[in-house]
């Protein structure tokens, strides 16, 4: 049953029922304990999402800022940013900038999605 469903909590419930059927005990008490554990885990995940929201927003802003700045500068002063595209050194600098922006974005993504070890 657990393999067929995508619900991440179903495996825990199936294991609890299996253990109860093999070893006995009160199914109600076991399921209440599982329910409490699942609720606590979900609450912790929501808290983590709330506490890391600023990192997720920062990652999006930092990724969008360089292209937006380039577009605004190009619109206000045509030709000002053309060395970034036409000059070989400018092209290398542009590639390095894109690579560093991606690395920074990925780093902030990892910071905003910490592993929770239960």
Jmol script that loads the backbone (N, CA, C; Angstrom):
load data "model"
ATOM      1  N   UNK A   1       0.830  -1.200   0.000  1.00  0.00           N
ATOM      2  CA  UNK A   1       0.000   0.000   0.000  1.00  0.00           C
ATOM      3  C   UNK A   1       0.863   1.248   0.000  1.00  0.00           C
ATOM      4  N   UNK A   2       1.924   1.253   0.810  1.00  0.00           N
ATOM      5  CA  UNK A   2       2.771   2.429   0.928  1.00  0.00           C
ATOM      6  C   UNK A   2       3.503   2.729  -0.375  1.00  0.00           C
ATOM      7  N   UNK A   3       3.885   1.706  -1.128  1.00  0.00           N
ATOM      8  CA  UNK A   3       4.619   1.923  -2.365  1.00  0.00           C
ATOM      9  C   UNK A   3       3.755   2.547  -3.445  1.00  0.00           C
ATOM     10  N   UNK A   4       2.467   2.328  -3.405  1.00  0.00           N
ATOM     11  CA  UNK A   4       1.583   2.817  -4.450  1.00  0.00           C
ATOM     12  C   UNK A   4       1.199   4.274  -4.267  1.00  0.00           C
ATOM     13  N   UNK A   5       1.281   4.777  -3.078  1.00  0.00           N
ATOM     14  CA  UNK A   5       0.838   6.142  -2.788  1.00  0.00           C
ATOM     15  C   UNK A   5       2.030   7.077  -2.721  1.00  0.00           C
ATOM     16  N   UNK A   6       1.802   8.342  -3.081  1.00  0.00           N
ATOM     17  CA  UNK A   6       2.875   9.324  -3.018  1.00  0.00           C
ATOM     18  C   UNK A   6       2.893  10.059  -1.681  1.00  0.00           C
ATOM     19  N   UNK A   7       1.920   9.807  -0.840  1.00  0.00           N
ATOM     20  CA  UNK A   7       1.855  10.479   0.451  1.00  0.00           C
ATOM     21  C   UNK A   7       3.033  10.040   1.312  1.00  0.00           C
ATOM     22  N   UNK A   8       3.818  11.007   1.790  1.00  0.00           N
ATOM     23  CA  UNK A   8       5.030  10.663   2.534  1.00  0.00           C
ATOM     24  C   UNK A   8       4.741  10.105   3.917  1.00  0.00           C
ATOM     25  N   UNK A   9       3.548  10.324   4.429  1.00  0.00           N
ATOM     26  CA  UNK A   9       3.225   9.833   5.769  1.00  0.00           C
ATOM     27  C   UNK A   9       2.596   8.444   5.745  1.00  0.00           C
ATOM     28  N   UNK A  10       2.197   8.004   4.591  1.00  0.00           N
ATOM     29  CA  UNK A  10       1.513   6.722   4.502  1.00  0.00           C
ATOM     30  C   UNK A  10       2.418   5.566   4.922  1.00  0.00           C
ATOM     31  N   UNK A  11       3.698   5.664   4.621  1.00  0.00           N
ATOM     32  CA  UNK A  11       4.640   4.620   5.020  1.00  0.00           C
ATOM     33  C   UNK A  11       4.732   4.479   6.528  1.00  0.00           C
ATOM     34  N   UNK A  12       4.701   5.607   7.224  1.00  0.00           N
ATOM     35  CA  UNK A  12       4.764   5.578   8.687  1.00  0.00           C
ATOM     36  C   UNK A  12       3.511   4.917   9.247  1.00  0.00           C
ATOM     37  N   UNK A  13       2.357   5.283   8.714  1.00  0.00           N
ATOM     38  CA  UNK A  13       1.097   4.706   9.189  1.00  0.00           C
ATOM     39  C   UNK A  13       1.060   3.210   8.883  1.00  0.00           C
ATOM     40  N   UNK A  14       1.484   2.833   7.679  1.00  0.00           N
ATOM     41  CA  UNK A  14       1.489   1.414   7.309  1.00  0.00           C
ATOM     42  C   UNK A  14       2.436   0.621   8.208  1.00  0.00           C
ATOM     43  N   UNK A  15       3.596   1.185   8.513  1.00  0.00           N
ATOM     44  CA  UNK A  15       4.538   0.504   9.414  1.00  0.00           C
ATOM     45  C   UNK A  15       3.957   0.353  10.812  1.00  0.00           C
ATOM     46  N   UNK A  16       3.294   1.393  11.294  1.00  0.00           N
ATOM     47  CA  UNK A  16       2.696   1.331  12.632  1.00  0.00           C
ATOM     48  C   UNK A  16       1.616   0.261  12.694  1.00  0.00           C
ATOM     49  N   UNK A  17       0.799   0.178  11.666  1.00  0.00           N
ATOM     50  CA  UNK A  17      -0.255  -0.843  11.638  1.00  0.00           C
ATOM     51  C   UNK A  17       0.368  -2.235  11.547  1.00  0.00           C
ATOM     52  N   UNK A  18       1.420  -2.370  10.738  1.00  0.00           N
ATOM     53  CA  UNK A  18       2.103  -3.657  10.625  1.00  0.00           C
ATOM     54  C   UNK A  18       2.724  -4.097  11.939  1.00  0.00           C
ATOM     55  N   UNK A  19       3.376  -3.166  12.630  1.00  0.00           N
ATOM     56  CA  UNK A  19       3.963  -3.496  13.932  1.00  0.00           C
ATOM     57  C   UNK A  19       2.896  -3.869  14.948  1.00  0.00           C
ATOM     58  N   UNK A  20       1.786  -3.154  14.914  1.00  0.00           N
ATOM     59  CA  UNK A  20       0.699  -3.459  15.853  1.00  0.00           C
ATOM     60  C   UNK A  20       0.138  -4.842  15.577  1.00  0.00           C
ATOM     61  N   UNK A  21      -0.002  -5.200  14.302  1.00  0.00           N
ATOM     62  CA  UNK A  21      -0.574  -6.514  13.994  1.00  0.00           C
ATOM     63  C   UNK A  21       0.384  -7.641  14.376  1.00  0.00           C
ATOM     64  N   UNK A  22       1.689  -7.390  14.330  1.00  0.00           N
ATOM     65  CA  UNK A  22       2.667  -8.422  14.691  1.00  0.00           C
ATOM     66  C   UNK A  22       2.878  -8.528  16.195  1.00  0.00           C
ATOM     67  N   UNK A  23       2.885  -7.383  16.866  1.00  0.00           N
ATOM     68  CA  UNK A  23       3.263  -7.376  18.276  1.00  0.00           C
ATOM     69  C   UNK A  23       2.125  -7.036  19.224  1.00  0.00           C
ATOM     70  N   UNK A  24       0.991  -6.652  18.693  1.00  0.00           N
ATOM     71  CA  UNK A  24      -0.151  -6.335  19.541  1.00  0.00           C
ATOM     72  C   UNK A  24      -0.081  -4.923  20.085  1.00  0.00           C
ATOM     73  N   UNK A  25      -0.960  -4.633  20.994  1.00  0.00           N
ATOM     74  CA  UNK A  25      -1.042  -3.300  21.572  1.00  0.00           C
ATOM     75  C   UNK A  25      -2.279  -2.587  21.074  1.00  0.00           C
ATOM     76  N   UNK A  26      -2.501  -1.438  21.627  1.00  0.00           N
ATOM     77  CA  UNK A  26      -3.682  -0.667  21.275  1.00  0.00           C
ATOM     78  C   UNK A  26      -3.441   0.086  19.967  1.00  0.00           C
ATOM     79  N   UNK A  27      -4.212  -0.257  18.953  1.00  0.00           N
ATOM     80  CA  UNK A  27      -4.075   0.410  17.659  1.00  0.00           C
ATOM     81  C   UNK A  27      -4.413   1.892  17.771  1.00  0.00           C
ATOM     82  N   UNK A  28      -5.403   2.216  18.604  1.00  0.00           N
ATOM     83  CA  UNK A  28      -5.802   3.617  18.776  1.00  0.00           C
ATOM     84  C   UNK A  28      -4.648   4.435  19.342  1.00  0.00           C
ATOM     85  N   UNK A  29      -3.982   3.906  20.371  1.00  0.00           N
ATOM     86  CA  UNK A  29      -2.861   4.631  20.979  1.00  0.00           C
ATOM     87  C   UNK A  29      -1.708   4.793  19.992  1.00  0.00           C
ATOM     88  N   UNK A  30      -1.442   3.749  19.231  1.00  0.00           N
ATOM     89  CA  UNK A  30      -0.355   3.809  18.253  1.00  0.00           C
ATOM     90  C   UNK A  30      -0.663   4.847  17.181  1.00  0.00           C
ATOM     91  N   UNK A  31      -1.895   4.818  16.663  1.00  0.00           N
ATOM     92  CA  UNK A  31      -2.257   5.776  15.619  1.00  0.00           C
ATOM     93  C   UNK A  31      -2.306   7.204  16.154  1.00  0.00           C
ATOM     94  N   UNK A  32      -2.695   7.385  17.414  1.00  0.00           N
ATOM     95  CA  UNK A  32      -2.659   8.725  18.006  1.00  0.00           C
ATOM     96  C   UNK A  32      -1.222   9.231  18.106  1.00  0.00           C
ATOM     97  N   UNK A  33      -0.308   8.344  18.489  1.00  0.00           N
ATOM     98  CA  UNK A  33       1.107   8.734  18.571  1.00  0.00           C
ATOM     99  C   UNK A  33       1.659   9.077  17.187  1.00  0.00           C
ATOM    100  N   UNK A  34       1.290   8.286  16.186  1.00  0.00           N
ATOM    101  CA  UNK A  34       1.729   8.564  14.817  1.00  0.00           C
ATOM    102  C   UNK A  34       1.154   9.893  14.345  1.00  0.00           C
ATOM    103  N   UNK A  35      -0.119  10.133  14.636  1.00  0.00           N
ATOM    104  CA  UNK A  35      -0.766  11.387  14.248  1.00  0.00           C
ATOM    105  C   UNK A  35      -0.058  12.581  14.882  1.00  0.00           C
ATOM    106  N   UNK A  36       0.250  12.471  16.172  1.00  0.00           N
ATOM    107  CA  UNK A  36       0.939  13.557  16.873  1.00  0.00           C
ATOM    108  C   UNK A  36       2.306  13.814  16.250  1.00  0.00           C
ATOM    109  N   UNK A  37       3.021  12.753  15.932  1.00  0.00           N
ATOM    110  CA  UNK A  37       4.341  12.889  15.322  1.00  0.00           C
ATOM    111  C   UNK A  37       4.249  13.548  13.949  1.00  0.00           C
ATOM    112  N   UNK A  38       3.278  13.127  13.152  1.00  0.00           N
ATOM    113  CA  UNK A  38       3.102  13.695  11.814  1.00  0.00           C
ATOM    114  C   UNK A  38       2.724  15.169  11.904  1.00  0.00           C
ATOM    115  N   UNK A  39       1.834  15.506  12.816  1.00  0.00           N
ATOM    116  CA  UNK A  39       1.440  16.911  12.995  1.00  0.00           C
ATOM    117  C   UNK A  39       2.634  17.769  13.408  1.00  0.00           C
ATOM    118  N   UNK A  40       3.450  17.254  14.312  1.00  0.00           N
ATOM    119  CA  UNK A  40       4.636  17.999  14.765  1.00  0.00           C
ATOM    120  C   UNK A  40       5.630  18.187  13.620  1.00  0.00           C
ATOM    121  N   UNK A  41       5.824  17.148  12.833  1.00  0.00           N
ATOM    122  CA  UNK A  41       6.732  17.244  11.689  1.00  0.00           C
ATOM    123  C   UNK A  41       6.232  18.279  10.685  1.00  0.00           C
ATOM    124  N   UNK A  42       4.941  18.260  10.403  1.00  0.00           N
ATOM    125  CA  UNK A  42       4.374  19.245   9.480  1.00  0.00           C
ATOM    126  C   UNK A  42       4.497  20.663  10.024  1.00  0.00           C
ATOM    127  N   UNK A  43       4.296  20.826  11.325  1.00  0.00           N
ATOM    128  CA  UNK A  43       4.434  22.154  11.935  1.00  0.00           C
ATOM    129  C   UNK A  43       5.872  22.648  11.822  1.00  0.00           C
ATOM    130  N   UNK A  44       6.832  21.750  12.060  1.00  0.00           N
ATOM    131  CA  UNK A  44       8.239  22.127  11.938  1.00  0.00           C
ATOM    132  C   UNK A  44       8.598  22.504  10.505  1.00  0.00           C
ATOM    133  N   UNK A  45       8.073  21.764   9.540  1.00  0.00           N
ATOM    134  CA  UNK A  45       8.330  22.097   8.131  1.00  0.00           C
ATOM    135  C   UNK A  45       7.761  23.471   7.779  1.00  0.00           C
ATOM    136  N   UNK A  46       6.564  23.770   8.275  1.00  0.00           N
ATOM    137  CA  UNK A  46       5.978  25.100   8.025  1.00  0.00           C
ATOM    138  C   UNK A  46       6.810  26.193   8.683  1.00  0.00           C
ATOM    139  N   UNK A  47       7.283  25.939   9.898  1.00  0.00           N
ATOM    140  CA  UNK A  47       8.130  26.919  10.584  1.00  0.00           C
ATOM    141  C   UNK A  47       9.420  27.165   9.810  1.00  0.00           C
ATOM    142  N   UNK A  48      10.017  26.099   9.303  1.00  0.00           N
ATOM    143  CA  UNK A  48      11.246  26.244   8.523  1.00  0.00           C
ATOM    144  C   UNK A  48      10.975  27.038   7.257  1.00  0.00           C
ATOM    145  N   UNK A  49       9.858  26.756   6.588  1.00  0.00           N
ATOM    146  CA  UNK A  49       9.512  27.517   5.386  1.00  0.00           C
ATOM    147  C   UNK A  49       9.346  28.998   5.703  1.00  0.00           C
ATOM    148  N   UNK A  50       8.739  29.305   6.832  1.00  0.00           N
ATOM    149  CA  UNK A  50       8.548  30.698   7.232  1.00  0.00           C
ATOM    150  C   UNK A  50       9.879  31.362   7.548  1.00  0.00           C
ATOM    151  N   UNK A  51      10.728  30.670   8.285  1.00  0.00           N
ATOM    152  CA  UNK A  51      12.002  31.252   8.692  1.00  0.00           C
ATOM    153  C   UNK A  51      12.982  31.420   7.534  1.00  0.00           C
ATOM    154  N   UNK A  52      12.826  30.652   6.474  1.00  0.00           N
ATOM    155  CA  UNK A  52      13.745  30.749   5.343  1.00  0.00           C
ATOM    156  C   UNK A  52      13.152  31.506   4.158  1.00  0.00           C
ATOM    157  N   UNK A  53      12.011  32.125   4.348  1.00  0.00           N
ATOM    158  CA  UNK A  53      11.370  32.853   3.245  1.00  0.00           C
ATOM    159  C   UNK A  53      12.243  33.993   2.741  1.00  0.00           C
ATOM    160  N   UNK A  54      12.936  34.693   3.636  1.00  0.00           N
ATOM    161  CA  UNK A  54      13.773  35.805   3.201  1.00  0.00           C
ATOM    162  C   UNK A  54      14.919  35.329   2.316  1.00  0.00           C
ATOM    163  N   UNK A  55      15.476  34.150   2.574  1.00  0.00           N
ATOM    164  CA  UNK A  55      16.529  33.612   1.711  1.00  0.00           C
ATOM    165  C   UNK A  55      15.995  33.289   0.321  1.00  0.00           C
ATOM    166  N   UNK A  56      14.795  32.743   0.252  1.00  0.00           N
ATOM    167  CA  UNK A  56      14.224  32.412  -1.052  1.00  0.00           C
ATOM    168  C   UNK A  56      13.965  33.670  -1.869  1.00  0.00           C
ATOM    169  N   UNK A  57      13.454  34.714  -1.216  1.00  0.00           N
ATOM    170  CA  UNK A  57      13.200  35.971  -1.923  1.00  0.00           C
ATOM    171  C   UNK A  57      14.521  36.609  -2.343  1.00  0.00           C
ATOM    172  N   UNK A  58      15.517  36.591  -1.464  1.00  0.00           N
ATOM    173  CA  UNK A  58      16.831  37.148  -1.798  1.00  0.00           C
ATOM    174  C   UNK A  58      17.434  36.435  -3.000  1.00  0.00           C
ATOM    175  N   UNK A  59      17.290  35.130  -3.066  1.00  0.00           N
ATOM    176  CA  UNK A  59      17.824  34.369  -4.194  1.00  0.00           C
ATOM    177  C   UNK A  59      17.174  34.807  -5.498  1.00  0.00           C
ATOM    178  N   UNK A  60      15.876  35.006  -5.487  1.00  0.00           N
ATOM    179  CA  UNK A  60      15.178  35.433  -6.702  1.00  0.00           C
ATOM    180  C   UNK A  60      15.584  36.839  -7.109  1.00  0.00           C
ATOM    181  N   UNK A  61      15.691  37.739  -6.136  1.00  0.00           N
ATOM    182  CA  UNK A  61      16.077  39.122  -6.437  1.00  0.00           C
ATOM    183  C   UNK A  61      17.503  39.165  -6.974  1.00  0.00           C
ATOM    184  N   UNK A  62      18.417  38.449  -6.330  1.00  0.00           N
ATOM    185  CA  UNK A  62      19.808  38.457  -6.776  1.00  0.00           C
ATOM    186  C   UNK A  62      19.971  37.844  -8.159  1.00  0.00           C
ATOM    187  N   UNK A  63      19.130  36.912  -8.512  1.00  0.00           N
ATOM    188  CA  UNK A  63      19.198  36.319  -9.840  1.00  0.00           C
ATOM    189  C   UNK A  63      18.631  37.264 -10.895  1.00  0.00           C
ATOM    190  N   UNK A  64      17.605  38.024 -10.545  1.00  0.00           N
ATOM    191  CA  UNK A  64      16.956  38.911 -11.514  1.00  0.00           C
ATOM    192  C   UNK A  64      17.633  40.274 -11.629  1.00  0.00           C
ATOM    193  N   UNK A  65      18.379  40.684 -10.631  1.00  0.00           N
ATOM    194  CA  UNK A  65      18.941  42.031 -10.607  1.00  0.00           C
ATOM    195  C   UNK A  65      19.948  42.319 -11.726  1.00  0.00           C
ATOM    196  N   UNK A  66      20.942  41.480 -11.986  1.00  0.00           N
ATOM    197  CA  UNK A  66      21.888  41.804 -13.062  1.00  0.00           C
ATOM    198  C   UNK A  66      21.249  41.944 -14.446  1.00  0.00           C
ATOM    199  N   UNK A  67      20.386  41.007 -14.884  1.00  0.00           N
ATOM    200  CA  UNK A  67      19.767  41.213 -16.200  1.00  0.00           C
ATOM    201  C   UNK A  67      18.878  42.457 -16.238  1.00  0.00           C
ATOM    202  N   UNK A  68      18.161  42.712 -15.141  1.00  0.00           N
ATOM    203  CA  UNK A  68      17.302  43.899 -15.105  1.00  0.00           C
ATOM    204  C   UNK A  68      18.139  45.169 -15.188  1.00  0.00           C
ATOM    205  N   UNK A  69      19.254  45.205 -14.488  1.00  0.00           N
ATOM    206  CA  UNK A  69      20.141  46.367 -14.540  1.00  0.00           C
ATOM    207  C   UNK A  69      20.704  46.547 -15.940  1.00  0.00           C
ATOM    208  N   UNK A  70      21.113  45.467 -16.577  1.00  0.00           N
ATOM    209  CA  UNK A  70      21.641  45.538 -17.938  1.00  0.00           C
ATOM    210  C   UNK A  70      20.593  46.070 -18.907  1.00  0.00           C
ATOM    211  N   UNK A  71      19.368  45.637 -18.766  1.00  0.00           N
ATOM    212  CA  UNK A  71      18.293  46.112 -19.645  1.00  0.00           C
ATOM    213  C   UNK A  71      18.035  47.597 -19.425  1.00  0.00           C
ATOM    214  N   UNK A  72      17.957  48.017 -18.173  1.00  0.00           N
ATOM    215  CA  UNK A  72      17.696  49.432 -17.875  1.00  0.00           C
ATOM    216  C   UNK A  72      18.832  50.305 -18.395  1.00  0.00           C
ATOM    217  N   UNK A  73      20.077  49.896 -18.162  1.00  0.00           N
ATOM    218  CA  UNK A  73      21.224  50.675 -18.642  1.00  0.00           C
ATOM    219  C   UNK A  73      21.222  50.738 -20.161  1.00  0.00           C
ATOM    220  N   UNK A  74      20.906  49.633 -20.822  1.00  0.00           N
ATOM    221  CA  UNK A  74      20.866  49.615 -22.286  1.00  0.00           C
ATOM    222  C   UNK A  74      19.767  50.514 -22.832  1.00  0.00           C
ATOM    223  N   UNK A  75      18.650  50.593 -22.132  1.00  0.00           N
ATOM    224  CA  UNK A  75      17.565  51.468 -22.583  1.00  0.00           C
ATOM    225  C   UNK A  75      17.894  52.941 -22.351  1.00  0.00           C
ATOM    226  N   UNK A  76      18.527  53.247 -21.230  1.00  0.00           N
ATOM    227  CA  UNK A  76      18.849  54.638 -20.906  1.00  0.00           C
ATOM    228  C   UNK A  76      20.044  55.156 -21.689  1.00  0.00           C
ATOM    229  N   UNK A  77      21.011  54.305 -21.956  1.00  0.00           N
ATOM    230  CA  UNK A  77      22.222  54.720 -22.652  1.00  0.00           C
ATOM    231  C   UNK A  77      22.626  53.623 -23.637  1.00  0.00           C
ATOM    232  N   UNK A  78      22.016  53.618 -24.831  1.00  0.00           N
ATOM    233  CA  UNK A  78      22.331  52.576 -25.810  1.00  0.00           C
ATOM    234  C   UNK A  78      23.830  52.567 -26.135  1.00  0.00           C
ATOM    235  N   UNK A  79      24.384  51.399 -26.212  1.00  0.00           N
ATOM    236  CA  UNK A  79      25.794  51.261 -26.525  1.00  0.00           C
ATOM    237  C   UNK A  79      26.689  51.199 -25.305  1.00  0.00           C
ATOM    238  N   UNK A  80      26.196  51.590 -24.153  1.00  0.00           N
ATOM    239  CA  UNK A  80      27.026  51.599 -22.944  1.00  0.00           C
ATOM    240  C   UNK A  80      27.451  50.190 -22.550  1.00  0.00           C
ATOM    241  N   UNK A  81      26.550  49.240 -22.665  1.00  0.00           N
ATOM    242  CA  UNK A  81      26.852  47.866 -22.260  1.00  0.00           C
ATOM    243  C   UNK A  81      27.312  46.999 -23.424  1.00  0.00           C
ATOM    244  N   UNK A  82      27.439  47.564 -24.622  1.00  0.00           N
ATOM    245  CA  UNK A  82      27.820  46.751 -25.781  1.00  0.00           C
ATOM    246  C   UNK A  82      29.192  46.092 -25.643  1.00  0.00           C
ATOM    247  N   UNK A  83      30.181  46.693 -24.938  1.00  0.00           N
ATOM    248  CA  UNK A  83      31.450  45.965 -24.773  1.00  0.00           C
ATOM    249  C   UNK A  83      31.291  44.623 -24.048  1.00  0.00           C
ATOM    250  N   UNK A  84      30.248  44.474 -23.254  1.00  0.00           N
ATOM    251  CA  UNK A  84      30.022  43.191 -22.586  1.00  0.00           C
ATOM    252  C   UNK A  84      29.641  42.093 -23.575  1.00  0.00           C
ATOM    253  N   UNK A  85      29.184  42.498 -24.752  1.00  0.00           N
ATOM    254  CA  UNK A  85      28.748  41.524 -25.748  1.00  0.00           C
ATOM    255  C   UNK A  85      29.743  41.430 -26.904  1.00  0.00           C
ATOM    256  N   UNK A  86      30.315  42.565 -27.309  1.00  0.00           N
ATOM    257  CA  UNK A  86      31.168  42.582 -28.501  1.00  0.00           C
ATOM    258  C   UNK A  86      32.639  42.313 -28.202  1.00  0.00           C
ATOM    259  N   UNK A  87      33.148  42.801 -27.116  1.00  0.00           N
ATOM    260  CA  UNK A  87      34.563  42.642 -26.773  1.00  0.00           C
ATOM    261  C   UNK A  87      34.803  41.249 -26.177  1.00  0.00           C
ATOM    262  N   UNK A  88      35.875  40.557 -26.587  1.00  0.00           N
ATOM    263  CA  UNK A  88      36.145  39.218 -26.026  1.00  0.00           C
ATOM    264  C   UNK A  88      36.313  39.223 -24.504  1.00  0.00           C
ATOM    265  N   UNK A  89      36.986  40.238 -23.970  1.00  0.00           N
ATOM    266  CA  UNK A  89      37.130  40.325 -22.520  1.00  0.00           C
ATOM    267  C   UNK A  89      35.768  40.551 -21.863  1.00  0.00           C
ATOM    268  N   UNK A  90      34.946  41.391 -22.481  1.00  0.00           N
ATOM    269  CA  UNK A  90      33.604  41.631 -21.964  1.00  0.00           C
ATOM    270  C   UNK A  90      32.750  40.375 -21.987  1.00  0.00           C
ATOM    271  N   UNK A  91      32.918  39.576 -23.038  1.00  0.00           N
ATOM    272  CA  UNK A  91      32.174  38.319 -23.123  1.00  0.00           C
ATOM    273  C   UNK A  91      32.575  37.370 -21.994  1.00  0.00           C
ATOM    274  N   UNK A  92      33.889  37.298 -21.732  1.00  0.00           N
ATOM    275  CA  UNK A  92      34.353  36.438 -20.637  1.00  0.00           C
ATOM    276  C   UNK A  92      33.841  36.946 -19.294  1.00  0.00           C
ATOM    277  N   UNK A  93      33.839  38.267 -19.130  1.00  0.00           N
ATOM    278  CA  UNK A  93      33.325  38.842 -17.886  1.00  0.00           C
ATOM    279  C   UNK A  93      31.830  38.570 -17.742  1.00  0.00           C
ATOM    280  N   UNK A  94      31.100  38.647 -18.855  1.00  0.00           N
ATOM    281  CA  UNK A  94      29.661  38.361 -18.817  1.00  0.00           C
ATOM    282  C   UNK A  94      29.409  36.907 -18.437  1.00  0.00           C
ATOM    283  N   UNK A  95      30.186  36.011 -19.025  1.00  0.00           N
ATOM    284  CA  UNK A  95      30.039  34.589 -18.704  1.00  0.00           C
ATOM    285  C   UNK A  95      30.370  34.343 -17.235  1.00  0.00           C
ATOM    286  N   UNK A  96      31.447  34.975 -16.752  1.00  0.00           N
ATOM    287  CA  UNK A  96      31.811  34.821 -15.340  1.00  0.00           C
ATOM    288  C   UNK A  96      30.716  35.383 -14.441  1.00  0.00           C
ATOM    289  N   UNK A  97      30.132  36.508 -14.829  1.00  0.00           N
ATOM    290  CA  UNK A  97      29.049  37.099 -14.037  1.00  0.00           C
ATOM    291  C   UNK A  97      27.830  36.201 -13.970  1.00  0.00           C
ATOM    292  N   UNK A  98      27.472  35.613 -15.097  1.00  0.00           N
ATOM    293  CA  UNK A  98      26.327  34.692 -15.122  1.00  0.00           C
ATOM    294  C   UNK A  98      26.625  33.464 -14.265  1.00  0.00           C
ATOM    295  N   UNK A  99      27.843  32.943 -14.386  1.00  0.00           N
ATOM    296  CA  UNK A  99      28.207  31.764 -13.592  1.00  0.00           C
ATOM    297  C   UNK A  99      28.177  32.079 -12.098  1.00  0.00           C
ATOM    298  N   UNK A 100      28.726  33.226 -11.707  1.00  0.00           N
ATOM    299  CA  UNK A 100      28.727  33.595 -10.291  1.00  0.00           C
ATOM    300  C   UNK A 100      27.314  33.866  -9.781  1.00  0.00           C
ATOM    301  N   UNK A 101      26.479  34.461 -10.620  1.00  0.00           N
ATOM    302  CA  UNK A 101      25.088  34.688 -10.215  1.00  0.00           C
ATOM    303  C   UNK A 101      24.382  33.353  -9.989  1.00  0.00           C
ATOM    304  N   UNK A 102      24.636  32.390 -10.865  1.00  0.00           N
ATOM    305  CA  UNK A 102      24.031  31.073 -10.701  1.00  0.00           C
ATOM    306  C   UNK A 102      24.538  30.395  -9.432  1.00  0.00           C
ATOM    307  N   UNK A 103      25.848  30.495  -9.168  1.00  0.00           N
ATOM    308  CA  UNK A 103      26.411  29.891  -7.953  1.00  0.00           C
ATOM    309  C   UNK A 103      25.789  30.528  -6.717  1.00  0.00           C
ATOM    310  N   UNK A 104      25.660  31.856  -6.709  1.00  0.00           N
ATOM    311  CA  UNK A 104      25.039  32.543  -5.575  1.00  0.00           C
ATOM    312  C   UNK A 104      23.585  32.150  -5.401  1.00  0.00           C
ATOM    313  N   UNK A 105      22.866  32.039  -6.515  1.00  0.00           N
ATOM    314  CA  UNK A 105      21.458  31.631  -6.452  1.00  0.00           C
ATOM    315  C   UNK A 105      21.341  30.222  -5.880  1.00  0.00           C
ATOM    316  N   UNK A 106      22.201  29.324  -6.364  1.00  0.00           N
ATOM    317  CA  UNK A 106      22.147  27.933  -5.895  1.00  0.00           C
ATOM    318  C   UNK A 106      22.503  27.846  -4.409  1.00  0.00           C
ATOM    319  N   UNK A 107      23.467  28.648  -3.987  1.00  0.00           N
ATOM    320  CA  UNK A 107      23.876  28.658  -2.588  1.00  0.00           C
ATOM    321  C   UNK A 107      22.726  29.122  -1.700  1.00  0.00           C
ATOM    322  N   UNK A 108      22.048  30.195  -2.110  1.00  0.00           N
ATOM    323  CA  UNK A 108      20.907  30.675  -1.327  1.00  0.00           C
ATOM    324  C   UNK A 108      19.756  29.673  -1.344  1.00  0.00           C
ATOM    325  N   UNK A 109      19.582  28.962  -2.448  1.00  0.00           N
ATOM    326  CA  UNK A 109      18.554  27.920  -2.500  1.00  0.00           C
ATOM    327  C   UNK A 109      18.858  26.823  -1.479  1.00  0.00           C
ATOM    328  N   UNK A 110      20.110  26.435  -1.379  1.00  0.00           N
ATOM    329  CA  UNK A 110      20.478  25.395  -0.411  1.00  0.00           C
ATOM    330  C   UNK A 110      20.312  25.889   1.017  1.00  0.00           C
ATOM    331  N   UNK A 111      20.610  27.169   1.251  1.00  0.00           N
ATOM    332  CA  UNK A 111      20.420  27.725   2.590  1.00  0.00           C
ATOM    333  C   UNK A 111      18.948  27.784   2.969  1.00  0.00           C
ATOM    334  N   UNK A 112      18.100  28.003   1.978  1.00  0.00           N
ATOM    335  CA  UNK A 112      16.679  28.157   2.281  1.00  0.00           C
ATOM    336  C   UNK A 112      15.929  26.829   2.312  1.00  0.00           C
ATOM    337  N   UNK A 113      16.597  25.743   2.006  1.00  0.00           N
ATOM    338  CA  UNK A 113      15.980  24.410   2.072  1.00  0.00           C
ATOM    339  C   UNK A 113      16.854  23.479   2.895  1.00  0.00           C
ATOM    340  N   UNK A 114      16.937  23.714   4.205  1.00  0.00           N
ATOM    341  CA  UNK A 114      17.809  22.871   5.030  1.00  0.00           C
ATOM    342  C   UNK A 114      17.258  21.461   5.156  1.00  0.00           C
ATOM    343  N   UNK A 115      18.172  20.512   5.337  1.00  0.00           N
ATOM    344  CA  UNK A 115      17.759  19.131   5.571  1.00  0.00           C
ATOM    345  C   UNK A 115      17.289  18.991   7.004  1.00  0.00           C
ATOM    346  N   UNK A 116      16.150  18.383   7.163  1.00  0.00           N
ATOM    347  CA  UNK A 116      15.624  18.134   8.499  1.00  0.00           C
ATOM    348  C   UNK A 116      15.814  16.659   8.784  1.00  0.00           C
ATOM    349  N   UNK A 117      16.618  16.367   9.775  1.00  0.00           N
ATOM    350  CA  UNK A 117      16.879  14.976  10.142  1.00  0.00           C
ATOM    351  C   UNK A 117      15.985  14.629  11.317  1.00  0.00           C
ATOM    352  N   UNK A 118      15.164  13.631  11.112  1.00  0.00           N
ATOM    353  CA  UNK A 118      14.218  13.245  12.166  1.00  0.00           C
ATOM    354  C   UNK A 118      14.805  12.211  13.080  1.00  0.00           C
TER     355      UNK A 118
END
end "model"
wireframe off; spacefill off
backbone 0.3
color backbone group
